[in-house]
């Protein structure tokens, strides 16, 4: 790792850490329904929304009602998005006259955007009408992030409340998360990005005549900055353009790159503080954040140092890949000159440790260990910061498993934040944690077993297997990034990945809400000398151990067939 | 069930109006007022016509021009409607073959230059539209460009230095130079020195868009 890479990592962490407390505290205030300056402005709008919907924001729901509302709302979003794609040719705001999408593509994309995955089988420049982009994809960027956020808040309430069945009003939570958290942050970020050169225009595409060859070059235009902002803040990751955040109109400068990385990590990191604040002990939140960041630093360091190596097959041809004052060096295939190695490898770790999936470099062209980092970051269950809301609720599930294991070792009834962890919670945690590995591994196994699955791989040998494994890992974790050589817009992959995304999203969500309801109903047990403290280094180590053990035990065999064997072949001199 | 579906649709509709339409329109309005040039694509305008964007690279292959990053877009390099990378894996024989061909092309255009080739000059960018090359990649080509244009080597190197961007705060970004801007500056210098671009390169410039 170069000194510059280390400095960039430190600057990134410092910026995120400075913002955690103010934003986390603000989210706590918003989600408690308390008064705050933005609400004074937004109140009439918020009230109007409740009136239009015919809901009472103060009516608190049990976990099953909360789940039904959330699922119905997400299903409605998926159906509308599917319908928009299938009819866009006949609807207004389609200046490029794009055709209706094929059923399989529309099915995949509808689920992809509603589940916060934003896996894109289509190419952004040449498939979706403006109406589909605005009324469909962009709206789901907000609503899928709000969905993750409210589930995390509901789980926090499960810990914070006692002897009640109620975990909040889902309608009010969704509305407040969107109006007071996601929209204002997006507005600020979008304008900052536009200042760096991200385009934001309703002008039609620009045709220019190039300098040397007198070709015409069509420069695609569009309202990119507004979509870019929520794409990062909502850990969505669906790009306006095919090249995503590698495209100079989505990410033009090193500064925009830094802003985007911070934006991706911002809300997931801040929610740990929200958690601590709402359960009445901020040390609990810091312990969770420390766990996330320790894992993050390890993964980022591995990615940055791996990619700083030149590809030995290329250096053998006379390529200079050594870092110097004049070049980043390293493995520059699939990377942009302005981001170099540090700005690309750090982005790759941020975007896969969270469930964002935006990319500013092509992960498919990473060296084997560099490519293993994004893959393994997702396999840990999106807890290395994680998605908006999903990161927090997923790591809290691991925390519950961790205290359960510790409880077994010391022979006491496990408890976390004063709530006894019993059979029901453990069953729900096991379901929520295990559904992801099941859908990922079964999906990969099916894909490599059938011709339609194998046909998608673009690269030969173990790398082709990695492409398929990456696709299902990305779908099962609702990440959305890809080893993009894979030809994924086929009926097989559209349907298979669509199903994996749906199960990987909603199965855990219902289980988490069930845990929330069950915990809320419990009494709070007093702290005794025998209580395992869950805010100190011991707990952080326990939690890291639990996460890594579950992730590693599940996925190391699959990784051995892909990146690990590839690494040995690249550096061992084999072919 | 009715108590769920009606509010679900109503909330979806309300959010579509707010997040789908109002939000991007407000951002567009603000960006167009505060940073109109950047919000509209950082276009370079010459004689009232856009000839490119500062942010989007163009294909160069004549010895007299600096070449940019190899581009994997189809059907031709730097096609801005098909942004993306090669997605070739590190062990893929196709990657080794294409890099070998790029090195051969650089050597053919500059037979005397046997320096090791900077990696970014022979590897495809992520977007296929990368506007920059590293300073090392520019220095590597300086001799060829100076000879082809009949400019003193020191002049070309001075122009690289004048257009170089360095790490901001020693931390953000990489040492690099914008290829389109550098080639335009060279054109301006060459024009001042001895007329205009050769006829082949000039044809079509200023012609109506195709």
Interface residues (C-beta under 8 A of the other chain):
Chain A: X4 X7 X8 X11 X45 X48 X49 X52 X53 X54 X55 X68 X69 X72 X73 X76 X77 X80 X123 X125 X126 X134 X135 X136 X138 X139 X141 X142 X143 X171 X174 X175 X178 X179 X183 X186 X187 X190 X191 X194 X195 X196 X197 X198 X199 X200 X201 X202 X203 X206 X207 X208 X209 X210 X211 X212 X213 X214 X215 X216 X217 X218 X219 X220 X221 X223 X225 X226 X227 X229 X230 X241 X242 X243 X246 X247 X248 X249 X252 X253 X254 X255 X257 X258 X310 X311 X313 X314 X317 X318 X319 X320 X321 X324 X325 X326 X327 X328 X329 X330 X331 X332 X333 X334 X335 X336 X337 X338 X339 X340 X343 X344 X359 X360 X361 X362 X364 X365 X366 X367 X368 X458 X459 X460 X461 X463 X466 X483 X484 X485 X566 X569 X570
Chain B: X4 X5 X6 X7 X8 X9 X10 X11 X12 X13 X14 X15 X16 X18 X19 X20 X21 X23 X24 X26 X27 X28 X30 X31 X32 X34 X35 X38 X39 X40 X41 X42 X43 X49 X50 X51 X52 X53 X54 X55 X56 X57 X58 X59 X60 X61 X62 X65 X69 X76 X78 X79 X80 X81 X82 X83 X84 X85 X86 X87 X88 X89 X90 X91 X92 X93 X95 X96 X99 X100 X103 X115 X116 X117 X118 X119 X120 X122 X123 X124 X125 X126 X127 X128 X129 X130 X131 X132 X133 X134 X135 X136 X137 X139 X167 X168 X170 X171 X172 X173 X174 X175 X176 X180 X183 X184 X187 X201 X203 X204 X205 X206 X207 X209 X210
